[in-house]
Amino acid sequence: MPPNLHPTVPSPADKGPLSHIRWVGFDVDGVLTDGGVVLSSDGVESKRFHSRDGHAMKLLVRAGLKVSIITGRRSEIVVNRAAELGVVSLYQGVLDKLAAFREILKEWSLDPSECAFAGDDMVDLPILTRVGLPMAPADAASEVLRVAQFVSPSRGGHGAARDMVEFILKGQGRWDAILGPYLA
């Protein structure tokens, strides 16, 4: 078995103003992708994900934060992407995102103030208006942009999740330690 090549990520230990964030959730279409859904003539769906977003999500998992994906659509592509990133909490085909969020709160004994969520459209508002850190990509719906406390300068599917993760980890005082091994 090859050695663990991943950097060691420090614990939050109250190092920054966002050290209370223990869970980060992401919508898929419009956040982790550009929102486009490509269907071939035989009904096969494809999605485009940004590699920096994926690496950032891996950093959250390695840092010990709980990470979930909550999406209204069902796609085997998302199952595969979540597995690739180490995200084990996946909710697909969700008609009521707030109900899924409440399940997560109960499962992991979380308070909404300990949670961050990234959404881009009105269906995400029930979670965004309840979490401690609502986040959005630059091209989110205006209703979402009004409630977001962090708006990425990047569009959905174009590095927005990477920006959000960096914001959280810097806000927890952990970014320099995460970056260090990459500079060694």
VEXTI-596702 format. One record per atom (N, C-alpha, C, O): x, y, z. Coordinates in steps of 0.02 Angstrom, whole numbers, plus 32768, in hexadecimal, padded with zeros to 4 digits. Layout:
% VEXTI-596702
XYZ;...
This chain:
% VEXTI-596702
802B7FC58000;800080008000;802D803E8000;805C80418027;801E806F7FD5;804780AB7FD2;803F80D58011;800C80D18033;807280FC8023;806C8127805E;8036815B8053;8024816B801B;801C8176808A;7FEA81AA8087;800B81EA806F;803582078092;7FF982008033;8018823B8016;7FF0827B8025;800382B1800E;7FBA8275804B;7F9182AE8059;7FAE82D68093;7FC982B880C2;7FA983188091;7FC3834080C8;7F9B83358107;7F5F83258104;7FBB833C813F;7F988338817F;7F74837A818A;7F9283B08182;7F358376819B;7F0D83B281A5;7F0283BC81EF;7EEB838E8211;7F1183F78209;7F0984038251;7EC084048266;7E93840F823D;7EB483FA82A7;7E7083FF82C1;7E5F844882CA;7E8B847282CF;7E1D845882CD;7E0A849E82D1;7E2184C18311;7E3984F9830E;7E1A84A1834A;7E3184B9838B;7E2685058395;7E52852883AD;7DEB851C8383;7DD98562838D;7E0E85938375;7E1F85C38399;7E2785888339;7E5C85B3831F;7E4285EE82F6;7E68861A82E4;7E0385F082E8;7DE9862682BF;7D9F863082C8;7D7E860882E9;7D84866582A9;7D3E867482B1;7D0E86408294;7CD3864082A5;7D2686158268;7CFB85E1824C;7D09859D826A;7CF5856A824E;7D2D859B82A2;7D3F855A82BF;7D02853282D7;7D0784F682E3;7CC8855382DD;7C8C853082F2;7C6C850882B9;7C4084DF82C5;7C818513827A;7C6484EF8241;7C7D84A78242;7CB9849A823E;7C4E84788247;7C5E84308249;7C43840A820D;7C5883D18200;7C13842781E9;7BF3840781B0;7BEF84378176;7BDF8472817E;7BFE841E813A;7BF8844680FE;7BD0841E80CB;7BE283E580BB;7B9B843B80B2;7B71841B8080;7B748440803E;7B7E847C803B;7B6C841A8008;7B6F84367FC5;7B34841D7F9B;7B2383E27F9C;7B15844B7F77;7AE884397F41;7B1484257F07;7B5084347F07;7AF984047ED4;7B2183EF7E9B;7B19841F7E61;7B4684467E52;7AE0841C7E3F;7AD684437E03;7AD5848E7E12;7AA884A67E36;7B0584B27DF8;7B0B84F97E04;7B3D850B7E3A;7B4F85457E41;7B5584D97E5F;7B8984E47E92;7BC784BC7E80;7BFC84D77E72;7BBF84797E7F;7BF7844E7E6C;7BFD84467E21;7C3184307E07;7BC884597DFD;7BCA845A7DB3;7BB2849F7D9E;7B9D84C87DC7;7BB584AC7D5D;7B9F84ED7D44;7B5284F17D3E;7B3885237D27;7B3084BC7D51;7AE884BB7D4F;7ACC849D7D10;7A90848F7D0C;7AF684947CDE;7ADF84757CA0;7AD8842A7CA7;7B00840A7CCA;7AA7840E7C88;7A9E83C67C87;7A9F83B17C3E;7A7683C67C16;7ACF83877C2D;7AD783707BE8;7AB9832A7BE3;7ACE82FC7C06;7A8883247BB6;7A6982E37BAA;7A7582CF7B61;7A6682F57B33;7A9082937B59;7A9A827B7B14;7A5882637AF8;7A26825F7B1C;7A5682547AB8;7A18823F7A98;79FE81FD7AB5;79C281EF7AAF;7A2A81D57AD4;7A1381987AF3;7A0681A07B3E;79FF816F7B62;7A0481DF7B56;79F281ED7B9B;7A2B81EA7BCD;7A1F81EF7C09;7A6881E27BB6;7AA181DE7BE4;7AB482257BF9;7ABD82527BD0;7AB8822F7C3B;7AC682707C57;7B1182787C63;7B3482487C73;7B2A82B57C5B;7B6F82C47C6E;7B7183067C93;7B4783327C88;7BA3830D7CBE;7BAD834A7CE5;7BF7835A7CE3;7C21832D7CDC;7C0883997CEA;7C4D83AF7CED;7C5B83CA7D33;7C3983F77D4B;7C8D83AD7D53;7CA383C37D95;7CE883E37D90;7D0F83D27D63;7CF684117DBC;7D3784327DBC;7D66840D7DEB;7D5483FE7E24;7DA383FF7DD5;7DD283D87DFD;7DE683FC7E3D;7DF083DC7E70;7DEB843F7E3B;7DFD84627E79;7DC6845E7EAE;7DD3845B7EE9;7D87845E7E97;7D5084547EC6;7D5684107EE8;7D4D840A7F24;7D6583DD7EC0;7D6C839A7EDB;7DA483957F0D;7D9C83777F43;7DDD83B27EFD;7E1683AF7F2C;7E0583D37F6D;7E1683BC7FA3;7DE3840B7F67;7DCF84307FA3;7DA084077FCF;7DA68408800C;7D7183E47FB0;7D4483BA7FD7;7D6983827FFA;7D5883708032;7D9C83677FD9;7DC683357FFA;7DE983528037;7DF08330806A;7DFE83918032;7E1E83B2806B;7DEE83B780A6;7E0383AD80DF;7DB083C78099;7D7E83CA80CF;7D77838680F1;7D768381812F;7D73835180C9;7D6C830D80E4;7DA982FC810E;7DA382E38146;7DE4830980F3;7E2382FA8118;7E2883238158;7E46830D8189;7E0B83608157;7E0D838B8191;7DDD837381C8;7DDE838E81FF;7DB4834281B8;7D86832781E9;7D43834981EB;7D1A833A8217;7D36837781BD;7CF4839681BA;7CC383658199;7CD7833F816D;7C86836781AD;7C528340818E;7C3F8361814C;7C36839E814A;7C3A833B8117;7C2A835680D5;7BF1832F80B7;7BF182F180B7;7BC08353809D;7B878334807D;7B798354803A;7B8B838E802E;7B5A832E800F;7B3F83477FD0;7AF4833C7FD3;7ADC83057FE1;7ACF83727FC6;7A85836F7FC6;7A6D838B7F84;7A7883C57F75;7A4E83607F5C;7A3983767F19;79F3835C7F08;79DE83277F1F;79D083827EE1;798D83707ECC;798B833C7E95;795983197E8C;79C183377E6F;79C483077E38;79E582C67E4F;7A0982C57E81;79D982917E2A;79FA82517E34;7A2982457DFA;7A17824E7DC0;7A66822F7E0A;7A9682227DD6;7ACC81F37DEF;7AE981FE7E25;7ADA81C07DCA;7B1181927DDA;7B5381B77DD8;7B8381A57DFA;7B5781EB7DAF;7B9382147DAA;7BA382337DEE;7BDD82347E03;7B70824B7E11;7B7A826B7E52;7B8F82367E86;7BB882447EB1;7B7281FB7E82;7B8781C47EAF;7BD181B77EA6;7BF681B27ED7;7BE781B27E68;7C2D81A57E59;7C5A81DE7E70;7C8F81D27E8D;7C45821C7E64;7C6D82557E78;7C73825A7EC4;7CA982677EDE;7C3C824F7EE8;7C3E82517F31;7C6E821C7F4C;7C96822A7F79;7C6B81E07F30;7C9881AA7F46;7CE181BC7F39;7D0C81B17F63;7CED81D97F00;7D3081ED7EED;7D4C82217F1E;7D8982227F2B;7D21824B7F39;7D3682807F66;7D36826C7FAF;7D4C82927FDA;7D1C82317FBE;7D17821B8004;7CDB82368028;7CD982368066;7CAA824F8003;7C6C82698021;7C3B82308028;7C2182167FF6;7C2D821C8065;7C0281E28070;7BB981F5807E;7B8D81CB807D;7BAE8235808A;7B6A824D8098;7B4E826D8059;7B5A82A7804A;7B2682458035;7B0B825A7FF5;7ABF82537FF5;7AA5821C8002;7A9D828A7FE8;7A54828A7FE3;7A42829F7F9C;7A4F82D87F89;7A2582717F76;7A11827F7F31;79C582797F29;79A482587F50;79AB82997EF7;796482967EEA;793C82B67F22;790382A17F2F;795982E77F43;793A83067F7E;7908833C7F68;791B836E7F4A;78CA83317F78;789683637F6A;789283967FA2;788083D07F96;78A383827FDE;78A083AE8018;78E683B08038;78F783878062;790E83E08022;795383E4803A;795683F38085;798583DD80A7;79268417809F;7925842680E7;791D83E5810F;793D83DE8143;78F383B780F8;78EB8377811B;792D8351811C;793F8333814E;7951835180E3;7992832F80E1;79C383518111;79E7832E8134;79C383938114;79EE83B78142;79DE83A6818A;7A0B839C81B3;799E83A1819A;798B838F81DF;79A2834981F1;79B6833C8229;79A0831B81C1;79BB82D781CC;7A0582DA81DC;7A1D82B8820A;7A29830381B7;7A71830A81C1;7A7F83278207;7AAB830F822B;7A5A835A821A;7A638378825C;7A5A83438293;7A82834082C2;7A27831B828B;7A1982E882BD;7A4F82B282BC;7A68829E82F1;7A60829A8281;7A918264827A;7AD58276829A;7AF4824C82BA;7AEB82B38290;7B2D82C782A7;7B2B82F682E4;7B5D831482F6;7AF182FB8303;7AE98325833F;7B05836C8334;7B3083838359;7AED838B8300;7B0583CE82ED;7AD0840382FD;7A9483F582FB;7AE7843E830C;7ABC84788310;7AC2849C82CC;7AF9849D82B0;7A8D84B982B2;7A9284DB8272;7ACA8510826F;7AE6851D823A;7AD9852E82A8;7B0E856182AA;7B538544829C;7B818569828B;7B5B850282A1;7B9A84E08294;7BA084C9824B;7BCE84A58239;7B7184E08223;7B6C84C781DE;7B7684FF81AB;7B65853981B6;7B9384EA8172;7B9985168138;7B7984F180FE;7B7D84B480F9;7B5A851680D1;7B3B84F78097;7B458523805A;7B408560805E;7B5385038021;7B5D85267FE2;7B2285167FB4;7B1884DC7FA1;7AFD85487FA2;7AC5853F7F74;7AC285777F42;7AE285AB7F4A;7A9A856D7F0E;7A97859F7ED8;7A5185B57EC4;7A4A85E57E9E;7A1E85927EDB;79DB85A37EC3;79A8859F7EFC;79B9858D7F34;796B85B27EEC;793685B87F1F;792B85787F46;791A857B7F82;7934853D7F27;792884FF7F4B;795B84F57F84;795084CC7FB0;7991851B7F83;79C485177FB8;79B785467FF2;79D685408027;798A85757FE9;797D85A8801C;7967858B8060;797C85A68093;793F85568063;792D853C80A5;7969852780CF;7967852D810D;799E851080B0;79DB84FF80D6;7A04853F80E0;7A1B854D8117;7A0E856480AB;7A3885A080AF;7A2185D180E5;7A4B85F28103;79E185D680F1;79C786058123;79CB85EA816A;79B9860C8199;79E485AD8171;79E7858E81B4;7A2F858081CB;7A3B85788207;7A5E857C819D;7AA3856B81B0;7AC985A781CA;7AB685E081BF;7AFF859881EE;7B2A85CD8208;7B5085F181D2;7B60862C81D9;7B6085CF819A;7B8585ED8164;7B6685DB8120;7B7885A88103;7B3886048107;7B1C85F880C5;7B4D86128090;7B67864A8096;7B5985E9805C;7B8985FB8027;7B6985F27FE2;7B3A85CC7FDA;7B8586177FB2;7B6A86137F6E;7BA186217F3B;7BD086467F49;7B9B86047EFF;7BC786177EC8;7BB3865C7EAE;7B7C86737EBC;7BDF867C7E89;7BD386BF7E6F;7B9486C47E44;7B7386F87E43;7B84868E7E21;7B4B86907DF3;7B0A86727E10;7ADE865D7DEB;7B0686707E52;7ACA86577E73;7A8F86867E66;7A9886C07E53;7A53866C7E71;7A1686947E6B;7A1986CF7E9C;7A3686C97ED1;79FB87067E89;79FE87437EB2;79E387377EF9;79FD87547F29;79B0870D7EFF;799386FE7F41;79C886DC7F6E;79CA86E87FAA;79F186B27F50;7A25868F7F75;7A5E86BF7F86;7A7886BE7FBE;7A7186E87F57;7AA787197F63;7A9687477F9D;7AC2875D7FC2;7A5687577FA6;7A4187837FDD;7A4B87648021;7A5787888052;7A4787218027;7A4E87028069;7A9486E58075;7AA586D580AE;7ABC86DF8041;7AFE86C28048;7B2D86F08070;7B2F872C8064;7B5186D3809F;7B8486F980C4;7BC886F580A2;7BF3872080AD;7BD186C28078;7C0D86BE804E;7BF786B08007;7BD5867F7FFA;7C0B86DC7FDA;7BFE86D37F93;7C4186CB7F70;7C6B86F77F72;7C4A86927F51;7C8886847F2D;7C8E86B47EF2;7C5C86C57ED3;7CCA86C97EE2;7CD386F17EA5;7CCD86C57E66;7CC986DF7E2E;7CCC86837E6F;7CC786547E37;7C80863D7E2D;7C57863C7E5B;7C71862A7DEF;7C30860E7DDE;7C2C85C57DF4;7C6085A57E00;7BF085AC7DFA;7BE685657E0A;7C0885397DD6;7C0385467D9A;7C2A85057DEE;7C4D84D77DC1;7C8E84F27DA6;7CAE84D27D7D;7CA2852D7DBC;7CDF854D7DA4;7D0C85627DDE;7D2D85967DDB;7D0E853A7E13;7D3985487E4C;7D1685687E87;7D3785797EB8;7CD485707E85;7CB0858F7EBD;7CB785677EFD;7CC285847F32;7CB185257EF9;7CB784FC7F35;7CFD85017F52;7D0685017F8F;7D2F85067F28;7D74850E7F3F;7D7A854F7F67;7D99854F7F9C;7D5D85857F4D;7D5F85C57F71;7D3D85BF7FB5;7D5585DA7FE6;7D05859C7FB7;7CDE85957FF5;7D06856D8029;7D0885808063;7D2585378013;7D4C850D8041;7D878535805C;7D9685338097;7DA985598030;7DE285828046;7DCB85B68079;7DEC85C180AC;7D9285D6806D;7D778607809B;7D6B85E880E0;7D7D86068113;7D4E85AC80E2;7D40858A8122;7D8285778145;7D8B8587817F;7DAE85568120;7DEC853F8140;7E1985788155;7E3B85738188;7E1A85AF8130;7E3E85EA8146;7E1D86088184;7E3E861D81B3;7DDA86098183;7DB4862381BC;7DBB85F981FA;7DAD86108231;7DD185BC81F2;7DDF8590822C;7E2985938240;7E3D8571826F;7E4F85BA821C;7E9685C0822B;7EBF85838217;7EF485778233;7EA7855E81E7;7EC7851E81D4;7EE98520818F;7F0D84F1817E;7EDF85548169;7EF485558123;7F40854F811C;7F58852880F3;7F6685758143;7FAF8575813C;7FCB852F8149;7FF985198126;7FB0850D817C;7FC884C9818B;7FB684998153;7FDB846A8145;7F7D84A38133;7F68847980FC;7F94848680BF;7FA88458809C;7FA484C580B3;7FCD84D8807A;801684C38082;803784B38051;802F84C380BF;807684B680CD;8093847A80A9;80C684818088;8075843E80AF;80938403808F;809684088043;80C083E78023;806B84318025;806E84387FDD;80A984647FC7;80C084617F8E;80C2848C7FF6;80FA84B97FE7;813D849A7FFB;817284B57FEA;813B8463801F;817984428038;81A084217FFF;81D58404800B;
